[in-house]
Amino acid sequence: MGNIFGNLLKSLIGKKEMRILMVGLDAAGKTTILYKLKLGEIVTTIPTIGFNVETVEYKNISFTVWDVGGQDKIRPLWRHYFQNTQGLIFVVDSNDRERVNE
């Protein structure tokens, strides 16, 4: 019985963990956003081949953010990352009007 109340209390006031998937076209700014969230500053990045994973803490929530590469050859693999994901960030570079339809 005590275990039930302990689990209930933990779920109400304990640390929550969330898995977030971040996708978008290549060079849209996904990795820049990820490291701005993680480090609080803009860092120089290189194109993501595969993925980057970082944990970002906010209040009592621990977000595990998956930044998946956006090259056209990698996009078909995005579907494999959706399992157990609680949130999705779709990054669009609104200045790159030629690629908006991609």
C-alpha atoms as a printed R data frame, in Angstrom:
    type eleno elety resid chain resno      x      y       z
1   ATOM     1    CA   MET     A     1  0.000  0.000   0.000
2   ATOM     2    CA   GLY     A     2  2.842  2.386   0.830
3   ATOM     3    CA   ASN     A     3  4.360  1.722  -2.589
4   ATOM     4    CA   ILE     A     4  1.158  2.877  -4.296
5   ATOM     5    CA   PHE     A     5  1.190  6.171  -2.391
6   ATOM     6    CA   GLY     A     6  4.913  6.575  -3.012
7   ATOM     7    CA   ASN     A     7  4.440  6.148  -6.757
8   ATOM     8    CA   LEU     A     8  1.467  8.523  -6.736
9   ATOM     9    CA   LEU     A     9  3.418 11.156  -4.818
10  ATOM    10    CA   LYS     A    10  6.400 10.783  -7.149
11  ATOM    11    CA   SER     A    11  4.176 11.221 -10.203
12  ATOM    12    CA   LEU     A    12  2.643 14.370  -8.720
13  ATOM    13    CA   ILE     A    13  5.759 16.158  -7.454
14  ATOM    14    CA   GLY     A    14  8.684 14.131  -8.770
15  ATOM    15    CA   LYS     A    15 10.811 14.738 -11.800
16  ATOM    16    CA   LYS     A    16  9.088 13.986 -15.085
17  ATOM    17    CA   GLU     A    17 10.901 12.688 -18.163
18  ATOM    18    CA   MET     A    18  9.790 13.540 -21.690
19  ATOM    19    CA   ARG     A    19 11.137 12.402 -25.047
20  ATOM    20    CA   ILE     A    20 11.015 15.099 -27.738
21  ATOM    21    CA   LEU     A    21 11.726 14.550 -31.439
22  ATOM    22    CA   MET     A    22 13.003 17.505 -33.479
23  ATOM    23    CA   VAL     A    23 12.827 17.198 -37.276
24  ATOM    24    CA   GLY     A    24 12.943 19.532 -40.270
25  ATOM    25    CA   LEU     A    25 14.807 20.050 -43.519
26  ATOM    26    CA   ASP     A    26 18.586 20.151 -43.515
27  ATOM    27    CA   ALA     A    27 20.056 23.533 -42.528
28  ATOM    28    CA   ALA     A    28 16.769 24.634 -40.904
29  ATOM    29    CA   GLY     A    29 18.435 25.279 -37.526
30  ATOM    30    CA   LYS     A    30 17.524 22.165 -35.496
31  ATOM    31    CA   THR     A    31 20.964 21.664 -33.976
32  ATOM    32    CA   THR     A    32 21.321 25.387 -33.257
33  ATOM    33    CA   ILE     A    33 17.999 25.316 -31.378
34  ATOM    34    CA   LEU     A    34 19.008 22.164 -29.478
35  ATOM    35    CA   TYR     A    35 22.247 23.658 -28.185
36  ATOM    36    CA   LYS     A    36 20.611 27.026 -27.433
37  ATOM    37    CA   LEU     A    37 18.174 25.109 -25.197
38  ATOM    38    CA   LYS     A    38 20.955 23.005 -23.649
39  ATOM    39    CA   LEU     A    39 23.733 25.581 -23.221
40  ATOM    40    CA   GLY     A    40 21.876 28.881 -23.406
41  ATOM    41    CA   GLU     A    41 24.072 30.152 -26.215
42  ATOM    42    CA   ILE     A    42 24.485 29.915 -29.979
43  ATOM    43    CA   VAL     A    43 27.234 27.506 -31.038
44  ATOM    44    CA   THR     A    44 28.798 26.812 -34.418
45  ATOM    45    CA   THR     A    45 27.374 23.607 -35.864
46  ATOM    46    CA   ILE     A    46 28.063 21.260 -38.746
47  ATOM    47    CA   PRO     A    47 25.442 19.305 -40.742
48  ATOM    48    CA   THR     A    48 23.966 16.479 -38.670
49  ATOM    49    CA   ILE     A    49 24.637 13.046 -40.091
50  ATOM    50    CA   GLY     A    50 22.332 10.750 -38.145
51  ATOM    51    CA   PHE     A    51 21.217 12.449 -34.923
52  ATOM    52    CA   ASN     A    52 22.193 14.404 -31.823
53  ATOM    53    CA   VAL     A    53 20.682 13.636 -28.422
54  ATOM    54    CA   GLU     A    54 20.814 15.986 -25.442
55  ATOM    55    CA   THR     A    55 18.993 16.228 -22.130
56  ATOM    56    CA   VAL     A    56 17.528 19.614 -21.285
57  ATOM    57    CA   GLU     A    57 16.316 20.322 -17.741
58  ATOM    58    CA   TYR     A    58 13.447 22.740 -17.124
59  ATOM    59    CA   LYS     A    59 11.868 23.037 -13.676
60  ATOM    60    CA   ASN     A    60 10.972 19.441 -12.694
61  ATOM    61    CA   ILE     A    61 10.989 18.105 -16.271
62  ATOM    62    CA   SER     A    62 13.870 16.367 -17.984
63  ATOM    63    CA   PHE     A    63 13.518 16.561 -21.762
64  ATOM    64    CA   THR     A    64 15.510 14.137 -23.885
65  ATOM    65    CA   VAL     A    65 15.642 15.918 -27.235
66  ATOM    66    CA   TRP     A    66 16.447 13.937 -30.383
67  ATOM    67    CA   ASP     A    67 17.681 16.193 -33.199
68  ATOM    68    CA   VAL     A    68 17.455 14.082 -36.361
69  ATOM    69    CA   GLY     A    69 19.302 15.037 -39.552
70  ATOM    70    CA   GLY     A    70 17.188 16.560 -42.308
71  ATOM    71    CA   GLN     A    71 18.980 15.553 -45.500
72  ATOM    72    CA   ASP     A    72 16.650 14.037 -48.099
73  ATOM    73    CA   LYS     A    73 18.291 10.606 -47.753
74  ATOM    74    CA   ILE     A    74 17.764 10.615 -43.980
75  ATOM    75    CA   ARG     A    75 14.127 11.821 -43.948
76  ATOM    76    CA   PRO     A    76 12.646  8.343 -44.646
77  ATOM    77    CA   LEU     A    77 14.284  7.197 -41.382
78  ATOM    78    CA   TRP     A    78 12.414  9.768 -39.262
79  ATOM    79    CA   ARG     A    79  9.527  7.334 -38.749
80  ATOM    80    CA   HIS     A    80 11.795  5.053 -36.712
81  ATOM    81    CA   TYR     A    81 12.295  7.759 -34.069
82  ATOM    82    CA   PHE     A    82  8.603  8.410 -33.251
83  ATOM    83    CA   GLN     A    83  8.094  5.467 -30.882
84  ATOM    84    CA   ASN     A    84  7.751  6.560 -27.227
85  ATOM    85    CA   THR     A    85  7.908 10.245 -28.201
86  ATOM    86    CA   GLN     A    86  5.767 12.655 -26.189
87  ATOM    87    CA   GLY     A    87  6.426 15.763 -28.272
88  ATOM    88    CA   LEU     A    88  7.453 16.883 -31.746
89  ATOM    89    CA   ILE     A    89  9.247 20.037 -32.829
90  ATOM    90    CA   PHE     A    90  9.145 20.617 -36.591
91  ATOM    91    CA   VAL     A    91 11.682 23.295 -37.505
92  ATOM    92    CA   VAL     A    92 11.102 25.416 -40.611
93  ATOM    93    CA   ASP     A    93 13.501 28.028 -41.963
94  ATOM    94    CA   SER     A    94 10.973 30.647 -43.062
95  ATOM    95    CA   ASN     A    95 13.713 32.625 -44.837
96  ATOM    96    CA   ASP     A    96 14.382 29.724 -47.222
97  ATOM    97    CA   ARG     A    97 11.215 30.230 -49.281
98  ATOM    98    CA   GLU     A    98 12.458 28.045 -52.157
99  ATOM    99    CA   ARG     A    99 12.346 24.976 -49.899
100 ATOM   100    CA   VAL     A   100  9.073 25.556 -48.041
101 ATOM   101    CA   ASN     A   101  7.235 23.041 -50.266
102 ATOM   102    CA   GLU     A   102  9.753 20.282 -49.478
